[in-house]
Amino acid sequence: MDKCTRLKRRACLAALVAVVVLCSVVGARAQSDPLPSWNDGAAKKSITGFVARVTTQGGADFVPPAERIATFDNDGTLWTEQPIYFQLAFAFDRVKAMAPEHPDWKTRQPFKALLEKDTKALAATGEKGVMQILAVTHAGMTTNVFAQSVRDWLATARHPRFKRPYDSLVYQPMLELLAYLRANGFKTFIVSGGGIEFMRPWTERVYGIPPEQVVGSSGVVKFQIGADGKPVLMKEAKVEFIDDGPGKPVGINRFIGRRPIFAFGNSDGDLQMLQWTAAGQGARFAGIVHHTDAEREYAYDRQSKIGKLDKTLDAAAAGGWTVVDMKQDWKTMFPDSP
């Protein structure tokens, strides 16, 4: 082999080694990215920077693991909330399924309007009509029976726009954020205006958040002995606690017992939770999911009837909170596979 050929082979080998090294470095960086569905930018940097500060032993902002509490709203923060809250969609579908057992609903509002798909008449029944629908679909049964009805609905119902199961319309970037926080010693909680009995049957499977870490609105539940002699918990048509707006810090205090150092919301119903979190001593993170992507999901804020984001958006600007722009900050919206 002449000298020229040896030099060419060495050059090729060196180039090959360089490519392998480069690919290894890129691959390592990709694997080390805890939030791969987030675009690099201010929002992602604020999250990773905060986590690094509070988990660095000996650092000025270090927070012991026991105090690393993170709270998340559910509707519009962890999963889609348009065109109506998913729990309301569940209630509407339950009325249709239960209608054969209640022939009087054909002439009785708000059920008549719902069964006839008369949206104008249904809207005219207002909050009173909604409460009647929730009462017949969420009460008069045991907690176990209700939980099974929720699971059955999630297994069969499909979103009107995306034609996917409702529990597949969770945000992939937020799933990564939940996992990232837990990997760094955080305990993650849901603090939602949604019903606690509606969320608990599926949050552990979908979010990795167990039922004991779900705080939500609740109805009265009573212990009694069933017809078979076994004890049951019966759901009654009475409101016990509303976990929305100013109720969220109250719920956090009642059910968690520690003020969060990290909180995420998306609407004015989350304002007080974010204020309560931000007002604590030491390092604090308050984040907002801003719906700006009409193509991949929905775009709405100040004027929306569902998930209105007005006062909280102003508070974020004044307080220096992190505002996540869906369109700009997220590479992916939903998990690839339903």
C-alpha positions as CSV (number, residue, x, y, z in Angstrom):
1,M,0.0,0.0,0.0
2,D,1.6,3.3,-1.1
3,K,1.8,6.3,1.2
4,C,-0.9,8.2,-0.6
5,T,-3.5,5.4,-0.1
6,R,-2.6,5.1,3.6
7,L,-3.1,8.9,4.1
8,K,-6.5,8.7,2.3
9,R,-7.6,5.8,4.5
10,R,-6.5,7.7,7.7
11,A,-8.4,10.7,6.6
12,C,-11.5,8.7,6.0
13,L,-11.1,6.9,9.3
14,A,-10.7,10.3,11.1
15,A,-13.8,11.6,9.4
16,L,-15.8,8.6,10.4
17,V,-14.7,8.9,14.0
18,A,-15.7,12.5,14.0
19,V,-19.1,11.7,12.7
20,V,-19.6,9.0,15.4
21,V,-18.4,11.3,18.2
22,L,-20.7,14.1,16.9
23,C,-23.7,11.7,16.8
24,S,-23.0,10.5,20.3
25,V,-22.8,14.0,21.6
26,V,-26.1,15.0,19.9
27,G,-27.8,11.8,21.1
28,A,-26.6,12.3,24.6
29,R,-27.9,15.9,24.6
30,A,-31.3,14.7,23.2
31,Q,-31.6,12.0,25.9
32,S,-30.6,14.5,28.6
33,D,-33.3,17.0,27.6
34,P,-36.1,16.5,30.2
35,L,-38.6,18.5,28.1
36,P,-38.2,17.3,24.5
37,S,-41.6,18.6,23.4
38,W,-40.8,22.1,24.5
39,N,-39.0,24.5,22.1
40,D,-35.9,26.2,23.5
41,G,-36.9,29.6,24.8
42,A,-37.7,31.8,27.8
43,A,-40.5,29.5,29.1
44,K,-38.5,26.3,29.0
45,K,-35.4,28.0,30.5
46,S,-37.4,29.5,33.3
47,I,-38.7,26.0,34.3
48,T,-35.4,24.2,34.1
49,G,-33.6,27.1,35.8
50,F,-36.0,27.1,38.7
51,V,-35.8,23.4,39.2
52,A,-32.0,23.6,39.1
53,R,-32.0,26.3,41.7
54,V,-34.3,24.6,44.2
55,T,-32.6,21.2,43.9
56,T,-29.0,22.3,44.2
57,Q,-27.7,21.2,47.6
58,G,-26.1,24.1,49.3
59,G,-27.4,26.7,46.9
60,A,-29.1,29.8,48.1
61,D,-32.6,28.7,46.8
62,F,-32.3,25.0,47.8
63,V,-35.6,23.5,49.0
64,P,-35.8,20.2,50.8
65,P,-37.7,17.5,48.9
66,A,-40.5,17.4,51.5
67,E,-41.3,21.0,50.6
68,R,-41.2,20.6,46.9
69,I,-44.9,20.8,46.3
70,A,-46.2,21.5,42.7
71,T,-49.9,22.1,42.0
72,F,-51.6,22.0,38.6
73,D,-55.0,23.0,37.4
74,N,-56.5,20.3,35.2
75,D,-59.0,21.8,32.6
76,G,-57.0,23.8,30.1
77,T,-53.7,23.2,31.9
78,L,-53.2,19.5,31.6
79,W,-55.9,18.6,29.1
80,T,-58.1,20.4,26.6
81,E,-61.2,22.2,27.9
82,Q,-62.9,23.3,24.7
83,P,-65.6,23.4,23.4
84,I,-67.1,22.6,26.9
85,Y,-65.5,21.2,30.0
86,F,-65.1,17.5,29.6
87,Q,-67.0,16.7,32.8
88,L,-70.0,18.6,31.4
89,A,-69.7,16.5,28.2
90,F,-69.7,13.4,30.4
91,A,-72.9,14.7,32.2
92,F,-74.6,15.4,28.9
93,D,-73.8,11.9,27.6
94,R,-75.0,10.4,30.8
95,V,-78.4,12.1,30.5
96,K,-78.8,10.6,27.0
97,A,-77.8,7.1,28.3
98,M,-80.2,7.4,31.3
99,A,-83.1,8.9,29.3
100,P,-85.0,5.6,28.6
101,E,-85.4,5.2,32.4
102,H,-86.8,8.7,32.7
103,P,-89.6,9.2,30.1
104,D,-90.6,12.4,31.8
105,W,-87.4,14.0,30.6
106,K,-88.9,14.3,27.1
107,T,-91.1,17.1,28.4
108,R,-89.1,18.4,31.3
109,Q,-86.3,21.1,31.0
110,P,-83.4,21.2,30.9
111,F,-83.4,17.5,29.9
112,K,-85.9,18.1,27.0
113,A,-83.5,20.7,25.4
114,L,-80.5,18.4,25.8
115,L,-82.2,15.4,24.3
116,E,-83.5,17.4,21.4
117,K,-80.1,19.1,20.9
118,D,-81.7,22.5,21.3
119,T,-78.7,24.5,22.4
120,K,-80.6,27.8,22.7
121,A,-83.2,26.3,25.0
122,L,-80.5,24.6,27.0
123,A,-78.5,27.8,27.4
124,A,-81.7,29.5,28.6
125,T,-81.9,27.2,31.6
126,G,-78.6,28.7,32.8
127,E,-76.7,27.6,35.9
128,K,-79.9,26.1,37.4
129,G,-80.2,23.8,34.4
130,V,-76.6,22.7,34.6
131,M,-76.9,22.0,38.3
132,Q,-80.0,19.8,37.6
133,I,-78.1,17.9,35.0
134,L,-75.1,17.4,37.4
135,A,-77.4,16.3,40.2
136,V,-79.1,13.5,38.2
137,T,-75.8,12.3,36.7
138,H,-73.5,12.6,39.7
139,A,-75.7,11.6,42.7
140,G,-78.0,8.9,43.9
141,M,-75.3,6.2,43.5
142,T,-72.3,4.8,45.3
143,T,-68.8,6.3,44.7
144,N,-67.8,2.9,43.1
145,V,-70.7,3.0,40.7
146,F,-69.9,6.6,39.7
147,A,-66.2,5.9,39.2
148,Q,-67.1,3.0,36.9
149,S,-69.4,5.2,34.9
150,V,-66.5,7.7,34.4
151,R,-64.2,4.9,33.3
152,D,-66.8,3.5,30.9
153,W,-67.4,6.9,29.4
154,L,-63.7,7.6,28.8
155,A,-63.4,4.2,27.1
156,T,-66.1,5.0,24.5
157,A,-66.6,8.8,24.2
158,R,-64.9,10.8,21.5
159,H,-64.1,14.5,21.3
160,P,-66.3,16.2,18.7
161,R,-63.4,17.9,16.9
162,F,-60.4,15.6,17.4
163,K,-62.4,12.3,17.3
164,R,-60.1,10.9,20.0
165,P,-60.8,9.7,23.5
166,Y,-61.0,12.6,25.9
167,D,-58.1,11.3,28.1
168,S,-55.8,11.2,25.1
169,L,-56.2,15.0,24.7
170,V,-53.7,15.7,27.4
171,Y,-50.8,17.9,26.7
172,Q,-47.5,16.0,25.9
173,P,-45.3,18.9,27.1
174,M,-47.2,19.0,30.5
175,L,-46.8,15.2,30.8
176,E,-43.1,15.7,30.4
177,L,-43.1,18.5,33.0
178,L,-44.9,16.4,35.5
179,A,-42.4,13.6,35.0
180,Y,-39.5,16.0,35.2
181,L,-40.6,17.5,38.5
182,R,-41.1,14.1,40.1
183,A,-37.7,13.0,38.9
184,N,-36.3,16.0,40.8
185,G,-38.1,15.2,44.1
186,F,-41.3,17.2,43.6
187,K,-44.7,15.9,44.7
188,T,-47.3,16.8,42.0
189,F,-50.9,17.6,42.8
190,I,-54.0,18.4,40.8
191,V,-55.9,21.3,42.2
192,S,-58.9,21.7,40.0
193,G,-62.4,23.2,39.9
194,G,-63.5,19.9,38.4
195,G,-65.1,17.2,40.5
196,I,-62.8,15.2,42.6
197,E,-64.8,12.0,42.1
198,F,-64.7,12.6,38.3
199,M,-60.9,12.9,38.2
200,R,-59.7,10.3,40.6
201,P,-60.7,7.2,38.5
202,W,-58.1,8.1,35.8
203,T,-55.5,10.6,36.9
204,E,-53.0,8.1,38.0
205,R,-53.2,6.2,34.7
206,V,-53.0,9.3,32.6
207,Y,-50.8,11.7,34.6
208,G,-49.1,9.5,37.2
209,I,-50.9,11.4,39.9
210,P,-52.5,9.1,42.4
211,P,-56.1,9.8,43.7
212,E,-54.8,11.0,47.1
213,Q,-53.0,13.8,45.3
214,V,-56.1,15.1,43.6
215,V,-57.9,18.2,45.1
216,G,-61.2,19.2,43.5
217,S,-64.7,20.3,44.0
218,S,-66.8,17.8,45.9
219,G,-70.4,16.9,46.7
220,V,-71.7,15.5,49.9
221,V,-70.9,11.8,50.4
222,K,-72.5,9.7,53.2
223,F,-71.7,6.3,54.7
224,Q,-74.4,3.8,54.8
225,I,-75.1,0.1,54.9
226,G,-76.2,-1.2,51.5
227,A,-79.1,-3.7,50.8
228,D,-76.5,-6.5,50.9
229,G,-75.4,-5.6,54.4
230,K,-72.0,-4.1,53.2
231,P,-71.0,-0.5,53.8
232,V,-71.0,1.9,50.9
233,L,-70.4,5.6,50.3
234,M,-73.4,7.3,48.6
235,K,-73.2,10.4,46.6
236,E,-75.8,13.1,47.3
237,A,-77.0,16.0,45.2
238,K,-75.5,18.6,47.6
239,V,-72.4,20.7,47.0
240,E,-69.8,20.3,49.7
241,F,-66.8,22.3,48.5
242,I,-66.0,24.4,45.3
243,D,-62.3,24.2,44.5
244,D,-62.1,27.2,42.2
245,G,-60.9,30.8,42.4
246,P,-60.3,31.7,46.1
247,G,-61.4,28.1,47.0
248,K,-58.1,26.7,45.5
249,P,-55.8,28.1,48.2
250,V,-58.3,26.9,50.8
251,G,-58.3,23.5,49.3
252,I,-54.5,23.4,49.2
253,N,-54.4,24.3,52.9
254,R,-57.1,21.8,53.8
255,F,-55.9,18.8,51.8
256,I,-52.2,19.3,51.2
257,G,-51.1,21.3,54.2
258,R,-48.1,22.9,52.5
259,R,-47.9,26.0,50.3
260,P,-46.7,25.1,46.8
261,I,-43.4,26.4,45.5
262,F,-44.5,25.6,41.9
263,A,-48.0,26.1,40.4
264,F,-49.5,26.1,36.9
265,G,-52.9,27.3,35.7
266,N,-54.5,28.7,32.6
267,S,-57.5,30.9,33.6
268,D,-58.9,33.4,36.0
269,G,-60.1,30.5,38.1
270,D,-56.4,29.8,38.9
271,L,-55.5,33.4,39.9
272,Q,-55.6,32.9,43.7
273,M,-53.7,29.6,43.6
274,L,-50.9,31.4,41.6
275,Q,-51.0,34.4,44.0
276,W,-50.8,32.1,47.0
277,T,-47.9,30.2,45.6
278,A,-45.9,33.3,44.5
279,A,-46.4,35.0,47.8
280,G,-44.5,32.4,49.8
281,Q,-40.9,32.9,51.0
282,G,-37.9,31.7,49.0
283,A,-37.9,30.7,45.3
284,R,-41.3,30.4,43.7
285,F,-42.6,29.6,40.3
286,A,-46.0,30.6,38.9
287,G,-46.8,29.5,35.3
288,I,-49.7,30.0,32.9
289,V,-50.6,28.0,29.8
290,H,-51.8,30.5,27.2
291,H,-54.0,29.0,24.5
292,T,-52.7,30.6,21.3
293,D,-52.8,27.7,18.8
294,A,-56.1,27.5,16.9
295,E,-54.6,25.1,14.3
296,R,-53.4,22.4,16.7
297,E,-55.9,23.1,19.5
298,Y,-57.7,26.4,20.3
299,A,-56.9,30.1,20.7
300,Y,-58.7,32.1,23.4
301,D,-58.1,34.2,26.5
302,R,-59.9,37.4,27.7
303,Q,-63.3,37.0,26.1
304,S,-63.7,33.2,26.3
305,K,-66.7,31.8,28.2
306,I,-64.6,28.6,28.8
307,G,-61.3,29.1,30.5
308,K,-61.3,32.9,30.5
309,L,-57.8,34.3,30.9
310,D,-58.0,38.0,31.7
311,K,-57.1,39.2,35.2
312,T,-54.6,36.3,35.5
313,L,-52.8,37.4,32.4
314,D,-52.5,40.9,33.8
315,A,-51.2,39.5,37.1
316,A,-48.6,37.5,35.2
317,A,-47.2,40.6,33.5
318,A,-47.1,42.5,36.8
319,G,-45.6,39.6,38.8
320,G,-43.1,38.3,36.2
321,W,-44.8,34.9,36.0
322,T,-44.0,32.5,33.2
323,V,-46.5,32.6,30.4
324,V,-46.3,29.6,28.1
325,D,-47.3,30.4,24.5
326,M,-48.7,27.1,23.1
327,K,-48.0,28.0,19.5
328,Q,-44.4,29.2,20.1
329,D,-43.3,27.1,23.1
330,W,-44.6,23.6,22.3
331,K,-43.3,21.4,19.5
332,T,-46.1,18.8,20.1
333,M,-49.6,19.3,21.5
334,F,-50.9,15.8,22.3
335,P,-49.3,12.3,22.6
336,D,-48.8,10.7,19.2
337,S,-50.9,7.7,20.0
338,P,-54.4,7.9,21.5
